[in-house]
Amino acid sequence: MSCWLRMLRFAAVRSGLGMLTVRRALLLSRSAHSAPQAEYRPIKKVMVANRGEIAIRVFRACTELGIRTVAVYSEQDTGQMHRQKADEAYLIGKGLPPVAAYLHIPDIIKVAKDNGVDAIHPGYGFLSERADFAQACTDAGVRFVGPSPDTVRKMGDKVEARSLAVGAGVPVVPGTDSPISCLQEAQAFAQTYGFPIIFKAAYGGGGRGMRVVREYEELEENYQRAYSEALAAFGNGALFIEKFIERPRHIEVQILGDKYGNVIHLYERDCSIQRRHQKVVEIAPGFQLDPHLRDRLHADAVNLAKQVWFCICRCAGGTLRAVIFTLCSSIFTQLVTSRLFLSVDLVHAQLHVCEGRSLPELGLKQDKIRVNGCAIQCRVTTEDPARGFQPDTGRIEVFRSGEGMGIRLDSASAFQGAIISPHYDSLLVKVIASGKDLNKAASKMSRALAEFRVRGVKTNIPFLQNVLSNSQFLHSTVDTQFIDENPELFNLKPTQNRAQKLLHYLGHVMVNGPTTPIPVKVKPSSIDPVVPPVTMGDPPVGFRDVLLRDGPEGFAKAVRAHQGLLLMDTTFRDAHQSLLATRVRTHDLKTISPFVSHNFSNLFSLENWGGATFDVAMRFLSECPWKRLQELRALIPNVPFQMLLRGANAVGYTNYPDNAVYKFCEVAKENGMDIFRVFDSLNYLPNMLLGMEAAGAAGGVVEAAISYTGDVSDPMRQKYSLDYYVNLADELVKAGTHILSVKDMAGLLKPEASKLLIGALRDRFPDVPIHVHTHDTAGAGVAAMLACAEAGADVVDVAVDSMAGMTSQPSMGAIVACTKGTKYDTGIALEKVFDYSEYWEVTRGLYAPFDCTATMKSGNADVYENEIPGGQYTNLHFQAHSMGLGNKFKEVKKAYAEANKLLGDLIKVTPSSKIVGDLAQFMVQNNLTRAEVEERADELSFPQSVVEFLQGHVGIPHGGFPEPFRSKVLKSLPRIEGRPGASLPPMDFKTLEDGLRATHGDDITPEDVMSAAMYPKVFQEFKEFTSNFGPVDCLSTRLFLDGPKIAEEFEVELERGKTLHIKALALGDLTKGGQREVFFELNGQLRSVLVKDTVAMKEMKFHPKAQKSIKGQVGAPMPGKVLEVKVKVGSKVEKGQPLCVLSAMKMETVVNSPVSGTVKAVHVEPEASLEGDDLILEIEE
């Protein structure tokens, strides 16, 4: 008579009928009590007919006992660790599907016979509960480390075991007496006993083939899924049905017996924390189990094992609870905790008993088995709890385990470079922690899980950490509904994975080049800038201290009362827009910020945010603009910050609801913004007033900016006359602006015009500070700003010398030097300007691909004719070259002037300047003159921006729209009257935030909501980028743009005190999948990432991916194989209707329709293998 380790599983129910299930066990038959004598036959070579951590666990025990080991593996498991841990390893099931290989008995027996194996251990799952396998071993003369074939047949068949209990008169949960053969039998059972019911695999466990059905409509689908899963997992799809017990507490008692009738218990464990009927966390011994009930459970379990029949368990309080038992022959799901809290090696015991030794010989007597504290086991799996524990597959790029005192790990595929396939169980590693009590063991487990670093595949570690910190888990009892009733367990803290994501980004740049578009093919400089020395301590007091103390009104008075000329430095924003296409990164701004804070505290302000830099930060630099503001604010606490607010357009290029503009200003102020320079591209007063009101309501300094164009010194140009500007200023001052600004975007203010305009404004508004902004395109910027100062301006804009001139602002050094010793003295040390300029001169070299000097060598006085704004001038120059019109830039500039006249001579600043520019390039590309455009206006297809302008989407220009040009272009298109945003409904920020959280997780900030409100598509792409590539703003600019060179070593500071040491090692060849492996050394350890070669992949065919932004595109929720497609093209489907069935890791998932509609296209067929997010089908709503 064979002998075995037995596991009795008690499912204690809160009320009503209970159940005892005896699992993973062999119960001794009545004949065992006669204690027959058995011959001792030592085992010399053991094969494990299994894979993964179970096989390795047996190999280790065998090695400790001096037994040689043999592994078997499928074709898909050639890289698995279990075959490397054995002394010998042999392929089985060649040409068979992955699971079928381990179910192929003839191959397994052949390998055993051919290689002198004298014992086969089945592990758990697969063939462990198959009587025909045990019989095949016996017939081949190979010992089966387990029960006899007859006992496996009786006890491995849950239906027969159930019949034994019924025959013995044990009250059982209602169930079928034999495996069901068709759906109709299931329907009949449900009609008799009602719902809920549960399908169970008759020849296996582990949650496979188990499906709970709560209503009739679910019956057929769950029957098919349970049958299919059982067939795939155990080679037999037979099912039986039971009435489903709600809220049981799952307690298991482990039993060990030998061939001589000796039986002992090894105490119990609580396995109640489950998902999909699979154990997630186990606790041994059972927590808060009544001592009397525990003793009865142990005694009854031992008696039941000896009698092979039944028992009645008496629960606390004297209530009788009936029990049913099911017996199986595999054991390994529960062994590990026993060893830690009992100090008993059960695998050793198994092997010795199989050799013929008795339990007393092994020192295993009941009175010597003592509980030693508490043990917890967690199954770390490659599953995503946020997506219903769907299995994840892929390559483990990083694996670092948690270790230390009281921690044990049982793993197989957990190593760097391992491939997690969809073919087998998702278990990665079992982690077992022991301590003197539950809380101590939980503390150690939490610490160990926190030390794990698994990258490349998702894991359930964040979920396990939530379980371990749950108060009910630590201080009360749990049942099998614990996970379902505690949704907070799914509030998962996202893993940062910053280092590996950055390696992915660097690898991507090395393989595919920069992620941001490069206007010209020029490499960034290899020289890094040196930061001038900064004094220790806090920076000096600045104008921001005045603002914080006295508020906006007091600040404005202080500015007006200041002796000397104040400067606003645009080096942190507008100088980029004018010279470097807004591409300067936060990394380089932060580096120089402490120097600015300590040496330029008497600046009026720094222009460092808003306008075009807001969306460009996300769109091209993959940075959060709000984070830039926050970090610069922390580094420069003493100098006011100024931003550009496009009136009713905020920082966008379109109209927003009024509440969106107000909310934006509020959030900007909270994040450190001080001065809001409010302008409108058409000087359209209603748009400006909204922006002013929003900035003022937020508590900011309101600086209303008049956009300047034309020439007030030219009596022939009267559309934008001196009276026009003074009258507009009157309205702005009446509206309550704190500061009055003149915004000369194209640099059209000549010295004489400066005196006239600023002089007139100063005479009209003696108490209001005046601030002037200009560009130096023609080269007269310094002279114009000095003229403004003489005429009464309080503040003028400058850029540091190495970032000044041409389309940028006038030189800071020039203004400082020219005013030194005069009543306009700026109070800024010239030598500090030189140091500041030297830093930016070297930094500018890093942005060579974006520098206007790559295509433009000087400014040009023709700006007085074409009136192109500074920032647009450089952009147009780049665009002309990229479109092959570089040799026609002169024509583009002339066309710009003509387009401006066509549109009625506009104020030209974003977005109106873009409208003029679009029309100009349209004219050049189509060789159209102004006269031809006017003549053919009713037949030409104009740029969308031009059409929307004429409709009134931007506002109403001074003097009205050009007629008949407008009517000819628009024809019957609708027109907007008045302020465009006035008719828009308020934005629902709560709904927007909820949508963002649903898409991107709970780590959504108020700043994220505003970014999405301003630029929905750009924000979505930014979040997707950072999800893939991490915080690229930590990288130096050269690395960000060009990537590292092979063998280059560098450091990346993730945050204070956390620095990565990286070395680029090698770039691999192209794989069949269109990827290249890029090798790095990270903190002294080898790392590699797989990068798709975008150029090569254009020539290779790949399955399309579902676009998350398109509701009707249904993607694979996990990698796997298509089992069934339930619809076809043209099928009408309802939301929630099953579309297809996928299988991965022996688990089947039904993909349901996200919307109602008609199937437009089906992109898969049965047996197709899919990756995550592969497009399955398209539905048209």
Stockholm file with secondary structure:
# STOCKHOLM 1.0

chainA/1-1181         MSCWLRMLRFAAVRSGLGMLTVRRALLLSRSAHSAPQAEYRPIKKVMVANRGEIAIRVFRACTELGIRTVAVYSEQDTGQMHRQKADEAYLIGKGLPPVAAYLHIPDIIKVAKDNGVDAIHPGYGFLSERADFAQACTDAGVRFVGPSPDTVRKMGDKVEARSLAVGAGVPVVPGTDSPISCLQEAQAFAQTYGFPIIFKAAYGGGGRGMRVVREYEELEENYQRAYSEALAAFGNGALFIEKFIERPRHIEVQILGDKYGNVIHLYERDCSIQRRHQKVVEIAPGFQLDPHLRDRLHADAVNLAKQVWFCICRCAGGTLRAVIFTLCSSIFTQLVTSRLFLSVDLVHAQLHVCEGRSLPELGLKQDKIRVNGCAIQCRVTTEDPARGFQPDTGRIEVFRSGEGMGIRLDSASAFQGAIISPHYDSLLVKVIASGKDLNKAASKMSRALAEFRVRGVKTNIPFLQNVLSNSQFLHSTVDTQFIDENPELFNLKPTQNRAQKLLHYLGHVMVNGPTTPIPVKVKPSSIDPVVPPVTMGDPPVGFRDVLLRDGPEGFAKAVRAHQGLLLMDTTFRDAHQSLLATRVRTHDLKTISPFVSHNFSNLFSLENWGGATFDVAMRFLSECPWKRLQELRALIPNVPFQMLLRGANAVGYTNYPDNAVYKFCEVAKENGMDIFRVFDSLNYLPNMLLGMEAAGAAGGVVEAAISYTGDVSDPMRQKYSLDYYVNLADELVKAGTHILSVKDMAGLLKPEASKLLIGALRDRFPDVPIHVHTHDTAGAGVAAMLACAEAGADVVDVAVDSMAGMTSQPSMGAIVACTKGTKYDTGIALEKVFDYSEYWEVTRGLYAPFDCTATMKSGNADVYENEIPGGQYTNLHFQAHSMGLGNKFKEVKKAYAEANKLLGDLIKVTPSSKIVGDLAQFMVQNNLTRAEVEERADELSFPQSVVEFLQGHVGIPHGGFPEPFRSKVLKSLPRIEGRPGASLPPMDFKTLEDGLRATHGDDITPEDVMSAAMYPKVFQEFKEFTSNFGPVDCLSTRLFLDGPKIAEEFEVELERGKTLHIKALALGDLTKGGQREVFFELNGQLRSVLVKDTVAMKEMKFHPKAQKSIKGQVGAPMPGKVLEVKVKVGSKVEKGQPLCVLSAMKMETVVNSPVSGTVKAVHVEPEASLEGDDLILEIEE
#=GR chainA/1-1181 SS CCCCEEEEEEEEESSSSCEEEEESCCCCCGGGGGCCCCCCCCCCEEEESSCHHHHHHHHHHHHHTTCEEEEEECGGGTTCTHHHHSSEEEECSTTSCHHHHHTCHHHHHHHHHHTTCCEEECCSSTTTTCHHHHHHHHHTTCEESSSCHHHHHHHHCHHHHHHHHHHTTCCCCCBCSSCBCSHHHHHHHHHHHCSCEEEEETTCCTTTTCEEECSGGGHHHHHHHHHHHHHHHHSCCCEEEEECCSSEEEEEEEEEECTTSCEEEEEEEEEEEEETTEEEEEEESCTTCCHHHHHHHHHHHHHHHHHTSCCCEECGGGCEECCCCCCCSCCGGGHHHHHHHHCCCHHHHHHHHHHTCCTTTTTCCGGGCCCCSEEEEEEEESEEGGGTTEECCEECCEEECCCSTTEEEEESSCSTTCEECSSSCCEEEEEEEEESSHHHHHHHHHHHHHHCEEESSCCSHHHHHHHHTCHHHHHSCCCTTTTTTCGGGGCCCCCCCHHHHHHHHHHHHHHHCCSSCCSSCCCCCSCCCCCCCCCSSCCCCCHHHHHHHHHHHHHHHHHHHCSSCEEEECTTTHHHHHHTTTCCCHHHHHHHHHHHHHHCTTCSEEEEEETHHHHHHHHTSCCCHHHHHHHHHHHCCSSCEEEEECGGGTTSSSCCCHHHHHHHHHHHHHTTCCEEEECCTTCCHHHHHHHHHHHHHTTCEEEEEEECCSCTTCTTCCTTCHHHHHHHHHHHHHTTCSEEEEECTTCCCCHHHHHHHHHHHHHHCTTSCEEEECCCTTSCHHHHHHHHHHHTCSEEEEBCGGGCSTTSCCBHHHHHHHHTTSTTCCCCCHHHHHHHHHHHHHHHHHTGGGCGGGTCCSCCTTHHHHCCCHHHHHHHHHHHHHTTCGGGHHHHHHHHHHHHHHTTSCCCSTTHHHHHHHHHHHHHHTTCCHHHHHHTTTTSCCCHHHHHHHHTSSCCCTTCCCTTHHHHHHTTCCCCCSCGGGGSCCCCHHHHHHHHHHHHCSCCCHHHHHHHHHCHHHHHHHHHHHHHHCCGGGSCHHHHHHCCCTTCEEEEEEETTEEEEEEEEEEEEECTTSEEEEEEEETTEEEEEEEECHHHHTTSCCCCBCCTTCTTEEECSSSEEEEEECCCTTCEECTTCEEEEEEETTEEEEEECSSCEEEEEECCCTTCEECTTBEEEEEEC
#=GC SS_cons          CCCCEEEEEEEEESSSSCEEEEESCCCCCGGGGGCCCCCCCCCCEEEESSCHHHHHHHHHHHHHTTCEEEEEECGGGTTCTHHHHSSEEEECSTTSCHHHHHTCHHHHHHHHHHTTCCEEECCSSTTTTCHHHHHHHHHTTCEESSSCHHHHHHHHCHHHHHHHHHHTTCCCCCBCSSCBCSHHHHHHHHHHHCSCEEEEETTCCTTTTCEEECSGGGHHHHHHHHHHHHHHHHSCCCEEEEECCSSEEEEEEEEEECTTSCEEEEEEEEEEEEETTEEEEEEESCTTCCHHHHHHHHHHHHHHHHHTSCCCEECGGGCEECCCCCCCSCCGGGHHHHHHHHCCCHHHHHHHHHHTCCTTTTTCCGGGCCCCSEEEEEEEESEEGGGTTEECCEECCEEECCCSTTEEEEESSCSTTCEECSSSCCEEEEEEEEESSHHHHHHHHHHHHHHCEEESSCCSHHHHHHHHTCHHHHHSCCCTTTTTTCGGGGCCCCCCCHHHHHHHHHHHHHHHCCSSCCSSCCCCCSCCCCCCCCCSSCCCCCHHHHHHHHHHHHHHHHHHHCSSCEEEECTTTHHHHHHTTTCCCHHHHHHHHHHHHHHCTTCSEEEEEETHHHHHHHHTSCCCHHHHHHHHHHHCCSSCEEEEECGGGTTSSSCCCHHHHHHHHHHHHHTTCCEEEECCTTCCHHHHHHHHHHHHHTTCEEEEEEECCSCTTCTTCCTTCHHHHHHHHHHHHHTTCSEEEEECTTCCCCHHHHHHHHHHHHHHCTTSCEEEECCCTTSCHHHHHHHHHHHTCSEEEEBCGGGCSTTSCCBHHHHHHHHTTSTTCCCCCHHHHHHHHHHHHHHHHHTGGGCGGGTCCSCCTTHHHHCCCHHHHHHHHHHHHHTTCGGGHHHHHHHHHHHHHHTTSCCCSTTHHHHHHHHHHHHHHTTCCHHHHHHTTTTSCCCHHHHHHHHTSSCCCTTCCCTTHHHHHHTTCCCCCSCGGGGSCCCCHHHHHHHHHHHHCSCCCHHHHHHHHHCHHHHHHHHHHHHHHCCGGGSCHHHHHHCCCTTCEEEEEEETTEEEEEEEEEEEEECTTSEEEEEEEETTEEEEEEEECHHHHTTSCCCCBCCTTCTTEEECSSSEEEEEECCCTTCEECTTCEEEEEEETTEEEEEECSSCEEEEEECCCTTCEECTTBEEEEEEC
//
